[in-house]
Amino acid sequence: MNPRLDLLHSYPFQRLSELLAANDPPPGVKTVSLHIGEPKHPTPAFIRDALVGSLDGLSSYPATLGSPALRQAIAHWIGRRYGVRTPDPATEVLPVNGSREALFAFAQAVIDNSRSSPVVICPNPFYQIYEGAALLAGAEPQFIHTLPGDDYAFDPGQLPDAVWRRAQLLYVCSPGNPTGKVLTIADWQRLFGYADRYDCVIAADECYSEIYFDETRPPLGALAAAAQLGRTDFR
């Protein structure tokens, strides 16, 4: 067995479920679960109908790359949403079964253990998969603390140069989970500068990108920030 499995912590959703199961609500009070991000309403009928109508075609394993139609739809959405050139659906789009799969697998692909003492940098508080991905990739997680007194700022200057020199991967979450903090263009410019200086890869987790109040001002994402700063080659 991989000895690094012993470094993993129990998953917070499981701990919360166990705590909640041990506490019954007062009579007549209906609980509203806010501990996990999942729909609280029944599945709309048109979605159920579409799934049922597609059952006859589900007779083989799907391709890892997904269908060309799906990748093309995703690519066009990215171009519209972020105001950037439409990604190449054949080489720049890969569907995954939820962000957890992608965030974990990405670290396994990026971390190079032939380099001494690799580090993965994460925000704190954070989505726990960042830490698990780092540990099982053979890296040491290091944390940038986002605190209410600093308006939850993601300040890379918290970590010393010695840590950054070992950094291979930087997880960035904007809008933040769980803080909701949205990085500005100045924040992104600073992070891109750190990635350039220390030759580390940025993994931009934008799982909450479509949760916002002002329809005219969607949250800024990494691709849009890069384009605004003249960075169009993913470097």
C-alpha contacts under 8 A as a table, 3 or more apart, distances in Angstrom:
res1	aa1	res2	aa2	distance
1	M	5	L	7.91
2	N	5	L	5.82
3	P	6	D	6.01
3	P	7	L	7.97
4	R	7	L	5.32
4	R	8	L	7.38
4	R	135	L	6.61
4	R	136	L	6.16
4	R	138	G	7.76
5	L	8	L	5.58
5	L	136	L	7.12
7	L	135	L	7.22
8	L	132	G	6.20
8	L	135	L	7.57
10	S	14	Q	7.44
10	S	15	R	7.20
11	Y	14	Q	5.52
11	Y	15	R	6.53
11	Y	128	Q	7.39
12	P	15	R	4.99
12	P	16	L	6.07
12	P	128	Q	7.87
13	F	16	L	5.08
13	F	17	S	6.08
13	F	35	H	7.09
13	F	36	I	6.92
14	Q	17	S	5.07
14	Q	18	E	6.29
15	R	18	E	5.21
15	R	19	L	6.30
16	L	19	L	5.02
16	L	20	L	6.04
16	L	35	H	7.39
17	S	20	L	5.13
17	S	21	A	5.99
18	E	21	A	5.16
18	E	22	A	6.51
19	L	22	A	5.43
19	L	23	N	6.92
20	L	23	N	5.35
20	L	24	D	7.68
21	A	24	D	7.16
25	P	29	V	6.21
25	P	30	K	7.28
25	P	31	T	6.92
26	P	29	V	5.64
33	S	36	I	7.34
34	L	37	G	7.14
39	P	42	P	7.71
43	T	47	I	6.83
43	T	48	R	6.84
44	P	47	I	5.56
44	P	48	R	6.62
45	A	48	R	5.10
45	A	49	D	6.05
46	F	49	D	5.02
46	F	50	A	6.14
47	I	50	A	5.11
47	I	51	L	6.26
48	R	51	L	5.16
48	R	52	V	6.18
49	D	52	V	5.16
49	D	53	G	5.99
50	A	53	G	5.05
50	A	54	S	6.27
51	L	54	S	5.22
51	L	55	L	6.58
52	V	55	L	5.43
53	G	56	D	7.28
54	S	57	G	5.73
54	S	58	L	7.01
55	L	58	L	5.32
56	D	59	S	7.24
62	P	66	G	6.62
63	A	66	G	5.14
63	A	67	S	7.01
64	T	95	P	7.95
65	L	71	R	7.99
65	L	94	L	5.83
65	L	95	P	6.51
66	G	70	L	6.55
66	G	71	R	6.79
66	G	94	L	7.42
66	G	95	P	6.24
67	S	70	L	5.23
67	S	71	R	6.42
68	P	71	R	5.18
68	P	72	Q	6.02
68	P	89	P	7.44
68	P	90	A	7.67
69	A	72	Q	5.14
69	A	73	A	6.15
70	L	73	A	5.12
70	L	74	I	6.23
71	R	74	I	5.09
71	R	75	A	6.09
71	R	89	P	5.18
71	R	90	A	7.46
71	R	93	V	6.09
71	R	94	L	7.07
71	R	95	P	7.15
72	Q	75	A	5.05
72	Q	76	H	6.21
72	Q	89	P	5.25
73	A	76	H	5.26
73	A	77	W	6.19
74	I	77	W	5.09
74	I	78	I	6.25
74	I	89	P	7.76
74	I	93	V	7.43
75	A	78	I	5.20
75	A	79	G	6.38
75	A	86	T	5.73
75	A	87	P	5.29
75	A	88	D	6.87
75	A	89	P	5.73
75	A	93	V	6.72
76	H	79	G	5.12
76	H	80	R	6.27
76	H	86	T	5.73
76	H	87	P	7.54
77	W	80	R	5.15
77	W	81	R	5.85
78	I	81	R	5.16
78	I	82	Y	5.91
78	I	83	G	7.78
78	I	84	V	7.48
78	I	86	T	6.67
78	I	87	P	7.45
79	G	82	Y	5.69
79	G	83	G	5.43
79	G	84	V	4.94
79	G	85	R	5.47
79	G	86	T	4.44
79	G	87	P	7.04
80	R	83	G	5.38
80	R	84	V	7.24
80	R	86	T	7.90
82	Y	220	L	7.82
82	Y	221	G	7.05
82	Y	223	L	6.73
82	Y	224	A	5.12
83	G	224	A	6.48
84	V	223	L	7.18
84	V	224	A	6.36
84	V	227	A	6.58
87	P	92	E	5.84
87	P	93	V	7.14
88	D	91	T	5.60
88	D	92	E	5.24
88	D	93	V	6.97
89	P	92	E	5.63
89	P	93	V	5.09
90	A	93	V	6.64
96	V	99	S	7.05
96	V	101	E	6.66
96	V	102	A	6.29
97	N	100	R	7.89
97	N	101	E	6.33
97	N	102	A	7.87
98	G	101	E	5.98
98	G	102	A	7.11
99	S	102	A	5.20
99	S	103	L	5.99
99	S	205	D	7.86
99	S	207	C	7.14
100	R	103	L	5.25
100	R	104	F	6.13
100	R	129	I	6.57
101	E	104	F	5.41
101	E	105	A	6.06
102	A	105	A	5.21
102	A	106	F	5.82
103	L	106	F	5.33
103	L	107	A	6.78
103	L	129	I	7.13
103	L	130	Y	6.96
103	L	133	A	7.38
103	L	203	A	7.75
103	L	205	D	7.79
104	F	107	A	5.67
104	F	108	Q	6.83
104	F	129	I	6.47
104	F	130	Y	6.99
104	F	132	G	7.57
104	F	133	A	4.75
105	A	108	Q	5.14
105	A	109	A	6.40
105	A	133	A	7.45
106	F	109	A	5.20
106	F	110	V	6.15
107	A	110	V	5.11
107	A	111	I	5.84
107	A	133	A	5.89
107	A	134	A	6.37
107	A	137	A	6.39
107	A	169	L	7.35
108	Q	111	I	5.92
108	Q	133	A	7.11
108	Q	134	A	7.96
108	Q	136	L	7.74
108	Q	137	A	5.15
110	V	168	Q	7.47
110	V	169	L	7.25
110	V	201	V	7.82
111	I	118	P	7.20
111	I	137	A	6.42
111	I	138	G	7.77
111	I	139	A	7.31
111	I	168	Q	6.35
111	I	169	L	7.27
112	D	115	R	5.94
112	D	118	P	7.34
112	D	168	Q	7.86
113	N	116	S	6.83
113	N	117	S	7.48
113	N	118	P	6.67
113	N	138	G	6.78
113	N	139	A	7.75
115	R	118	P	6.55
116	S	166	R	7.49
117	S	139	A	6.75
117	S	140	E	7.28
117	S	166	R	6.58
118	P	138	G	7.49
118	P	139	A	4.91
118	P	140	E	6.31
118	P	166	R	5.31
118	P	167	A	5.99
118	P	168	Q	6.30
119	V	134	A	7.81
119	V	139	A	5.17
119	V	140	E	4.71
119	V	141	P	5.80
119	V	142	Q	6.74
119	V	163	V	7.28
119	V	164	W	7.93
119	V	166	R	5.48
119	V	167	A	4.43
119	V	168	Q	5.95
119	V	169	L	7.06
120	V	134	A	5.95
120	V	139	A	6.28
120	V	140	E	6.05
120	V	141	P	4.84
120	V	142	Q	6.16
120	V	167	A	5.75
120	V	168	Q	6.09
120	V	169	L	4.88
120	V	170	L	5.85
120	V	171	Y	7.58
121	I	141	P	5.79
121	I	142	Q	4.85
121	I	143	F	5.68
121	I	144	I	7.23
121	I	167	A	6.85
121	I	169	L	6.32
121	I	170	L	4.73
121	I	171	Y	6.18
122	C	126	F	7.15
122	C	130	Y	6.80
122	C	131	E	7.66
122	C	141	P	6.95
122	C	142	Q	6.25
122	C	143	F	4.96
122	C	144	I	6.18
122	C	170	L	6.17
122	C	171	Y	5.08
122	C	172	V	6.87
123	P	126	F	5.58
123	P	143	F	5.50
123	P	144	I	4.83
123	P	145	H	5.98
123	P	146	T	6.71
123	P	154	F	7.08
123	P	171	Y	7.13
123	P	172	V	6.87
123	P	173	C	7.58
124	N	143	F	5.86
124	N	144	I	5.85
124	N	145	H	4.74
124	N	146	T	5.90
125	P	145	H	7.01
125	P	146	T	6.94
125	P	177	N	7.52
125	P	178	P	7.05
126	F	130	Y	7.44
126	F	177	N	6.23
126	F	178	P	7.09
127	Y	130	Y	6.14
127	Y	177	N	6.69
128	Q	131	E	5.60
128	Q	132	G	6.60
129	I	132	G	5.00
129	I	133	A	5.83
130	Y	133	A	5.26
130	Y	134	A	6.22
130	Y	171	Y	7.17
131	E	134	A	5.14
131	E	135	L	6.18
131	E	141	P	6.03
132	G	135	L	5.21
132	G	136	L	6.14
133	A	136	L	5.44
133	A	137	A	6.05
134	A	137	A	5.17
134	A	138	G	6.50
134	A	139	A	5.10
134	A	140	E	6.39
134	A	141	P	5.97
135	L	138	G	5.24
135	L	139	A	5.30
135	L	140	E	6.19
135	L	141	P	6.98
136	L	139	A	7.31
144	I	154	F	6.68
144	I	155	D	6.74
144	I	156	P	6.66
144	I	158	Q	6.35
144	I	159	L	7.07
145	H	154	F	7.20
145	H	155	D	7.94
145	H	158	Q	7.95
146	T	150	D	7.27
146	T	151	D	7.71
146	T	152	Y	4.31
146	T	153	A	5.47
146	T	154	F	5.68
146	T	155	D	7.73
147	L	150	D	5.47
147	L	151	D	6.44
147	L	152	Y	4.61
147	L	153	A	6.99
148	P	151	D	4.85
148	P	152	Y	5.13
149	G	152	Y	7.20
150	D	153	A	5.67
151	D	181	K	7.99
152	Y	179	T	7.03
152	Y	181	K	6.42
153	A	181	K	7.56
154	F	183	L	7.95
154	F	187	D	7.84
155	D	158	Q	5.97
156	P	159	L	6.15
156	P	191	L	7.20
156	P	194	Y	7.81
157	G	160	P	7.06
159	L	163	V	6.42
159	L	164	W	7.02
160	P	163	V	5.56
160	P	164	W	6.60
161	D	164	W	5.04
161	D	165	R	6.10
162	A	165	R	5.35
162	A	166	R	6.94
163	V	166	R	5.44
163	V	167	A	6.43
164	W	167	A	4.90
164	W	198	Y	6.33
165	R	198	Y	5.72
167	A	170	L	7.43
167	A	198	Y	7.09
167	A	199	D	7.89
167	A	200	C	5.95
168	Q	199	D	7.00
168	Q	200	C	4.33
168	Q	201	V	6.11
169	L	200	C	5.26
169	L	201	V	4.77
169	L	202	I	5.94
169	L	203	A	7.14
170	L	200	C	6.87
170	L	201	V	6.07
170	L	202	I	4.79
170	L	203	A	6.05
171	Y	202	I	6.03
171	Y	203	A	4.89
171	Y	204	A	6.19
171	Y	205	D	7.06
172	V	202	I	6.96
172	V	203	A	6.12
172	V	204	A	4.94
172	V	205	D	5.92
173	C	176	G	4.93
173	C	177	N	6.55
173	C	204	A	5.99
173	C	205	D	4.69
173	C	206	E	5.92
173	C	207	C	7.90
174	S	177	N	7.49
174	S	180	G	7.31
174	S	181	K	6.47
174	S	182	V	5.12
174	S	183	L	6.03
174	S	204	A	7.52
174	S	205	D	6.69
174	S	206	E	5.55
174	S	208	Y	7.36
174	S	209	S	7.34
174	S	221	G	7.23
175	P	179	T	7.72
175	P	180	G	4.91
175	P	181	K	5.17
175	P	182	V	4.48
175	P	183	L	7.14
175	P	206	E	6.51
175	P	207	C	7.83
175	P	208	Y	5.81
175	P	209	S	6.32
175	P	219	P	7.08
176	G	179	T	5.09
176	G	180	G	4.35
176	G	181	K	4.84
176	G	182	V	6.42
176	G	208	Y	7.72
177	N	180	G	5.96
177	N	208	Y	7.84
182	V	219	P	6.53
182	V	220	L	7.26
183	L	186	A	7.93
183	L	187	D	5.62
183	L	188	W	6.65
183	L	220	L	7.09
184	T	187	D	5.02
184	T	188	W	6.36
184	T	220	L	6.99
185	I	188	W	5.12
185	I	189	Q	6.09
185	I	220	L	7.63
185	I	225	A	5.83
186	A	189	Q	5.04
186	A	190	R	6.25
187	D	190	R	5.24
187	D	191	L	6.32
188	W	191	L	5.01
188	W	192	F	6.01
188	W	222	A	7.14
188	W	225	A	6.54
188	W	226	A	7.87
189	Q	192	F	5.15
189	Q	193	G	6.19
189	Q	225	A	7.73
189	Q	226	A	7.99
189	Q	229	L	7.45
190	R	193	G	5.02
190	R	194	Y	6.42
191	L	194	Y	5.08
191	L	195	A	6.23
192	F	195	A	5.02
192	F	196	D	6.15
193	G	196	D	5.09
193	G	197	R	6.09
194	Y	197	R	5.05
194	Y	198	Y	6.02
194	Y	199	D	7.98
194	Y	200	C	8.00
195	A	198	Y	5.45
195	A	199	D	5.39
195	A	200	C	4.90
195	A	201	V	6.34
195	A	202	I	7.01
196	D	199	D	5.24
196	D	200	C	7.08
204	A	222	A	6.47
206	E	209	S	5.19
206	E	221	G	7.21
207	C	210	E	7.89
208	Y	211	I	5.49
209	S	212	Y	7.68
209	S	218	P	7.55
209	S	219	P	6.19
209	S	221	G	7.55
210	E	218	P	7.32
210	E	219	P	7.83
212	Y	215	E	7.30
212	Y	218	P	6.47
212	Y	219	P	7.31
214	D	217	R	5.40
214	D	218	P	6.86
215	E	218	P	6.29
220	L	224	A	6.47
220	L	225	A	6.72
221	G	224	A	5.37
221	G	225	A	6.10
222	A	225	A	5.06
222	A	226	A	6.01
223	L	226	A	5.10
223	L	227	A	6.19
224	A	227	A	5.12
224	A	228	Q	6.18
225	A	228	Q	5.12
225	A	229	L	6.25
226	A	229	L	5.12
226	A	230	G	6.28
226	A	231	R	4.83
226	A	232	T	6.62
226	A	234	F	8.00
227	A	230	G	5.04
227	A	231	R	5.26
227	A	232	T	5.63
228	Q	231	R	7.42
231	R	234	F	6.82
231	R	235	R	6.93
232	T	235	R	7.61
